[in-house]
Amino acid sequence: MCGYDKRAAIQRRRRISEKALFAISVIGGAAGMLAGMLLVRHKTRHWQFMVFVPLLIIAHVVIIVVWLL
């Protein structure tokens, strides 16, 4: 998603909204979002993404651990 959005930004095409990127992170895509952010250097200047995406990863791990116990 980050790679697509970054390419769309460079080519001045329609982009994925930040709300949609956050929504995908919340429903389980936070690890992929963080990997994409770091690999293509997309949204790394936005403090909201740099703070909340790692927090979502931690929350997802805690939920999975609690669910497995």
N, C-alpha and C positions, 0 to 999 in steps of 0.2 A: 504494500500500500504506500509506503514512504517513497519507494523508488518511482512508482507511477505518479504520485503527487508531485514529486520534485521534477520529474520530466515534464509534466503538464505545466508547472510553473515556469520552467525555462522556455518552453514553447508557447507560453501565453495562452494555454488552452484552459478549459474548465477544470477546476480542481476539486479535490475531496475536502469537504468542510472540516474544520477542527472538531466540531461536535461529533461528526461521524468517526473521525480518527479516535477520539476519546471513547466513543461508544463501543467501537471494536475492541479497544483495550480493556474496557470494563467487562465485556462478556467473555473474556478469556484470551484475547490476543495481545496482552501486555508484553509478554516476552518477545514475540515477533515484532511488535512495534518498537521496542527498545533496540533490538538487533538491527532493524531497518533504519532507525534513526542514526545509529552509530556507524553503520556500514556506508550509507549514502550521505551522511551529514545533513539530515533533514530534520527540522524543528529542534535542533540542538541549542538554538539561541533563545527558545521560548522556555522560560523558567517553569511554566505550568507542566510542560511535557517532561522536562528533566527531573521534576520533583514527583509528580503524580504517577507517571508510568512505572518507575521503580517501586513506589509504594503499592501500586496495584499488583505488581509481581509478588511482593511480600505477602499481601493479603491473599492472593490466589494460592500461594504455597501453604499458608496457615490454614486456609479452608480445606485444602486437599488433605493435609496432615490430620486435622481434626476429624474429617470425614472418614479417613482410613482407620482411625483409632476407635 
